[in-house]
Every structure is written in structure tokens, then in C-alpha cells.
Amino acid sequence: MGARGSARCCISRCPAVPLRSPLSPPCSTIPRENGSMAKTLMAEPPKSKPRLPNDAIAWITAAPPLARFIFRGSPEAEAAAGSAYGLAFPKALNRAASIGERGKPGARVALRIGPDELLLIVPIAEGKAVQTALETATAAHPHSLVDISDRHTGFALEGPHAADLINAGCPLDLDERAFPVGMVTRTLLHKAEIVLWRMGPTLFRVEVWRSFAPYVEALLEEAAHDFL
């Protein structure tokens, strides 16, 4: 990082954009929740900021339009769902699994955020097909599948001080030895509940309720001023 006085804050705004449900055999499939800002999810995301010289702090990139589901089920339901999803669900708690380029056709993400709870993320255009495939595959097993696409949004936070900005409002130890690449957890950023996924040494994915997105961005921007 360059001299403290010359460093530039590079936090850009992204557009303002979990749910536990008991198992009840044979299944509980809850329709998508309506929200007044649902159309925001469909909007073309802003272009990411260009990578800056090594005196950059961090930058935010809005996620492309995505469909999101919370899946819970028995081991048999998970096995059937993973097969239909095209991606084996991670077994270990707080771990992520993914295939394909995020937001592109065929991309799949599965985040283990609870002992029997997974956050599934797919391109928005494939959401309905994926939901139908999961419902069909798990029909004979106790499970719950909830579409939270209208409720959640997400963005990437990347840069040499990305972990520092998160730690301004989150008590987690984000040293790579304690929170390695591929780890994910549900935590708090000040008063906002988030799902935090480390995708790279200096790259984090933040999933948050749409109504809390401006609050979370403002916290990160405020923290960035410490590096000016």
C-alpha cells in the first residue's frame, strides 16, 4: 500500500437488493416471497471497478441476477437433491462447493450454513427449472425448499484490505489460517445478519437481506475512511 495520505478509497455502491423452516414429511415447498424491490434483482448489475494500483483499499462488485434457495432435508433428500442439482453438496459445516463461472449458464453454488441447511445459488434464468428438478427429485423424502430470490442480494468485496473492512464490524478471525478459502458462515456485520464466503485470499462474497444492503455498504464505506 502507498503512503497513508495518498491512498484512495475504492468502495463503489451496489444496487440495494435465511430462513429456517421445520422439516415435515413428505415435503414443504414454499413459493417465492414477494417484495417491493423484486425488479432490482433483474436489473443489469453495474460494471465492476477496474483493478487499481497496490494502494487500493477494496472495491465492491454487484452480483449478477441470481436465484437463491434455502434447502433443508434428510440425508436421503440431500443426496437426491445434489444429484438433481448437478453438484455434490458439501458435507462439512461452513464449507462451500461450486461449479461453473458464477452467474453464467450452468453455474451452481451450494453453501453449507447449518447442519441440515444449504444456501443454493444459480443464475436467475435457471431458477424455475432448478426448483422443479429439486422438487421432483426429493418428492419422496422429508425436505423443505424455499425460494428467497426476492429477499436476498449479494456482492463481492475484493482488495488488499477487504478483510479489514469486514472486521470493522464483524468479530470473526479472518486470518487465512482461521478462515481459509472455501469457508462460509452466517455471522453479523454490526446489526446485519450476513452469510460470508471467502472465495479467495482477498475476495469475499457477502449475502445479505435486500433491505439491509445499503446499511452494510455504508458500514464498509465508513470503515474504508480509516485507510485514507
C-alpha positions as CSV (number, residue, x, y, z in Angstrom):
1,M,0.0,0.0,0.0
2,G,1.3,3.5,-0.8
3,A,1.6,6.4,1.6
4,R,-1.3,6.7,4.0
5,G,-2.0,10.2,2.9
6,S,-2.3,9.3,-0.8
7,A,-4.3,6.0,-0.6
8,R,-7.6,6.2,-2.4
9,C,-10.8,4.7,-1.1
10,C,-12.3,2.5,-3.8
11,I,-15.7,1.4,-2.4
12,S,-18.4,1.6,-5.0
13,R,-22.1,1.2,-4.4
14,C,-24.0,-1.8,-5.5
15,P,-27.8,-1.7,-6.0
16,A,-29.9,-2.2,-3.0
17,V,-31.2,-5.6,-3.2
18,P,-32.1,-17.2,5.8
19,L,-34.7,-18.8,6.5
20,R,-35.2,-21.7,8.7
21,S,-38.2,-23.9,8.2
22,P,-39.0,-27.2,10.1
23,L,-39.0,-30.5,8.3
24,S,-42.4,-32.0,7.8
25,P,-42.7,-35.1,5.7
26,P,-43.1,-35.6,2.9
27,C,-42.1,-32.0,2.0
28,S,-42.7,-28.3,2.3
29,T,-42.2,-26.2,-0.7
30,I,-42.9,-22.5,-0.1
31,P,-43.4,-20.2,-3.1
32,R,-41.2,-17.2,-3.7
33,E,-41.7,-14.3,-1.4
34,N,-43.0,-11.1,-3.0
35,G,-41.0,-7.9,-2.4
36,S,-41.5,-4.3,-3.5
37,M,-37.9,-4.2,-4.8
38,A,-38.0,-7.5,-6.7
39,K,-37.3,-5.8,-10.0
40,T,-34.0,-4.6,-8.7
41,L,-32.8,-8.2,-8.9
42,M,-33.5,-8.3,-12.6
43,A,-31.6,-5.1,-13.3
44,E,-28.3,-5.2,-15.2
45,P,-25.6,-5.1,-12.5
46,P,-23.1,-2.2,-12.7
47,K,-19.8,-2.9,-14.2
48,S,-17.1,-3.7,-11.6
49,K,-14.5,-1.1,-10.8
50,P,-11.2,-1.7,-12.6
51,R,-8.4,-3.1,-10.5
52,L,-6.3,-0.3,-9.1
53,P,-2.7,0.0,-8.2
54,N,-1.5,-1.6,-5.0
55,D,-2.5,1.4,-2.8
56,A,-6.2,0.4,-3.4
57,I,-8.3,-0.4,-0.3
58,A,-11.1,-2.6,-1.7
59,W,-13.9,-2.5,-4.1
60,I,-17.5,-3.8,-4.4
61,T,-18.9,-5.7,-7.4
62,A,-22.6,-6.3,-7.5
63,A,-23.7,-9.9,-8.1
64,P,-25.3,-10.8,-11.4
65,P,-29.0,-11.6,-11.3
66,L,-29.3,-14.8,-9.3
67,A,-31.9,-17.2,-7.9
68,R,-31.4,-18.3,-4.3
69,F,-33.0,-21.2,-2.3
70,I,-32.7,-22.5,1.2
71,F,-32.8,-26.3,1.2
72,R,-33.2,-28.5,4.3
73,G,-33.7,-32.2,4.3
74,S,-32.8,-35.7,5.4
75,P,-29.5,-37.3,4.2
76,E,-31.6,-39.1,1.6
77,A,-33.2,-35.9,0.5
78,E,-29.8,-34.2,0.3
79,A,-28.3,-37.0,-1.8
80,A,-31.3,-36.9,-4.2
81,A,-31.2,-33.1,-4.4
82,G,-27.4,-33.0,-5.0
83,S,-27.8,-35.4,-7.9
84,A,-30.6,-33.3,-9.5
85,Y,-28.6,-30.1,-8.8
86,G,-25.6,-31.4,-10.6
87,L,-23.3,-30.7,-7.6
88,A,-22.5,-32.8,-4.6
89,F,-23.4,-30.8,-1.5
90,P,-20.6,-30.1,0.9
91,K,-20.8,-32.4,3.9
92,A,-18.7,-30.4,6.4
93,L,-20.4,-27.5,8.1
94,N,-19.4,-24.0,6.9
95,R,-18.0,-25.2,3.6
96,A,-18.8,-24.2,0.0
97,A,-19.0,-26.1,-3.2
98,S,-19.4,-24.6,-6.7
99,I,-19.0,-25.3,-10.4
100,G,-19.0,-23.1,-13.4
101,E,-18.5,-19.4,-13.7
102,R,-20.8,-17.6,-11.3
103,G,-23.8,-16.1,-12.9
104,K,-23.2,-17.9,-16.2
105,P,-25.4,-20.7,-17.6
106,G,-24.9,-24.0,-15.7
107,A,-23.2,-22.3,-12.7
108,R,-24.1,-23.8,-9.3
109,V,-23.2,-22.8,-5.7
110,A,-24.0,-24.8,-2.5
111,L,-23.2,-23.2,0.8
112,R,-23.5,-25.4,4.0
113,I,-24.7,-22.8,6.5
114,G,-26.3,-25.2,9.0
115,P,-26.1,-28.9,9.9
116,D,-29.0,-29.6,7.6
117,E,-29.3,-26.3,5.9
118,L,-27.9,-25.2,2.5
119,L,-28.0,-22.0,0.5
120,L,-28.2,-22.8,-3.2
121,I,-27.4,-20.1,-5.8
122,V,-28.0,-20.4,-9.6
123,P,-28.4,-17.9,-12.5
124,I,-31.8,-16.3,-12.4
125,A,-32.9,-17.7,-15.7
126,E,-32.4,-21.2,-14.4
127,G,-34.2,-20.7,-11.1
128,K,-37.5,-22.2,-12.1
129,A,-36.0,-25.2,-13.8
130,V,-33.7,-25.9,-10.8
131,Q,-36.6,-25.6,-8.4
132,T,-38.7,-28.0,-10.4
133,A,-35.8,-30.5,-10.6
134,L,-35.2,-30.4,-6.9
135,E,-38.9,-30.8,-6.0
136,T,-39.2,-33.8,-8.3
137,A,-36.0,-35.5,-7.1
138,T,-36.9,-35.1,-3.4
139,A,-40.6,-35.7,-3.5
140,A,-40.3,-39.0,-1.6
141,H,-38.1,-37.6,1.2
142,P,-38.7,-35.1,4.0
143,H,-37.4,-31.7,3.0
144,S,-38.0,-28.0,2.7
145,L,-37.2,-25.9,-0.3
146,V,-37.7,-22.1,0.0
147,D,-37.2,-19.6,-2.8
148,I,-35.6,-16.4,-1.2
149,S,-34.6,-14.8,-4.5
150,D,-36.6,-11.6,-3.9
151,R,-35.4,-11.3,-0.3
152,H,-31.7,-11.6,-0.7
153,T,-28.9,-9.9,-2.6
154,G,-25.2,-10.2,-2.7
155,F,-21.9,-8.6,-3.7
156,A,-18.2,-9.3,-3.8
157,L,-15.8,-7.4,-1.7
158,E,-12.2,-7.6,-3.0
159,G,-9.0,-5.9,-2.3
160,P,-5.9,-5.9,0.0
161,H,-8.0,-4.6,2.9
162,A,-11.2,-6.5,2.3
163,A,-10.8,-8.5,5.5
164,D,-10.0,-5.3,7.5
165,L,-13.2,-3.6,6.3
166,I,-15.3,-6.6,7.3
167,N,-13.6,-6.8,10.7
168,A,-14.5,-3.3,11.4
169,G,-18.0,-4.6,12.2
170,C,-17.5,-8.4,12.5
171,P,-15.7,-10.2,15.3
172,L,-14.6,-13.2,13.2
173,D,-10.9,-14.0,12.9
174,L,-10.4,-13.6,9.1
175,D,-6.8,-14.7,9.1
176,E,-6.5,-17.2,6.3
177,R,-5.4,-19.9,8.8
178,A,-8.6,-19.4,10.8
179,F,-11.0,-18.6,7.9
180,P,-9.5,-20.3,4.8
181,V,-10.6,-20.0,1.2
182,G,-13.8,-22.1,0.7
183,M,-15.1,-21.4,4.2
184,V,-18.5,-19.9,4.7
185,T,-20.5,-18.9,7.8
186,R,-23.6,-17.0,8.9
187,T,-22.5,-14.0,11.1
188,L,-23.2,-10.4,12.0
189,L,-21.8,-7.2,10.5
190,H,-22.8,-4.8,13.2
191,K,-26.6,-5.3,13.3
192,A,-27.0,-7.0,9.9
193,E,-27.0,-10.8,9.6
194,I,-24.9,-11.8,6.6
195,V,-23.6,-15.0,5.0
196,L,-19.8,-14.6,4.5
197,W,-18.0,-16.8,2.0
198,R,-14.2,-16.5,1.4
199,M,-13.7,-17.1,-2.3
200,G,-10.0,-16.1,-2.5
201,P,-7.3,-14.7,-0.2
202,T,-8.6,-11.2,-0.7
203,L,-12.0,-11.9,-2.2
204,F,-15.2,-12.3,-0.1
205,R,-18.8,-12.9,-1.1
206,V,-21.4,-11.2,1.1
207,E,-25.0,-12.4,1.0
208,V,-27.5,-10.2,2.9
209,W,-31.2,-9.4,3.1
210,R,-32.0,-6.9,0.4
211,S,-33.3,-4.3,2.9
212,F,-30.0,-4.4,4.8
213,A,-27.8,-4.0,1.7
214,P,-27.5,-0.1,1.9
215,Y,-26.7,-0.4,5.6
216,V,-23.9,-2.9,5.0
217,E,-22.4,-0.9,2.2
218,A,-22.4,2.2,4.3
219,L,-20.6,0.4,7.1
220,L,-17.9,-0.8,4.7
221,E,-17.5,2.7,3.2
222,E,-17.1,4.2,6.6
223,A,-14.5,1.7,7.6
224,A,-12.6,2.5,4.4
225,H,-12.0,6.0,5.5
226,D,-9.6,4.7,8.1
227,F,-7.2,3.9,5.2
228,L,-7.3,7.3,3.6
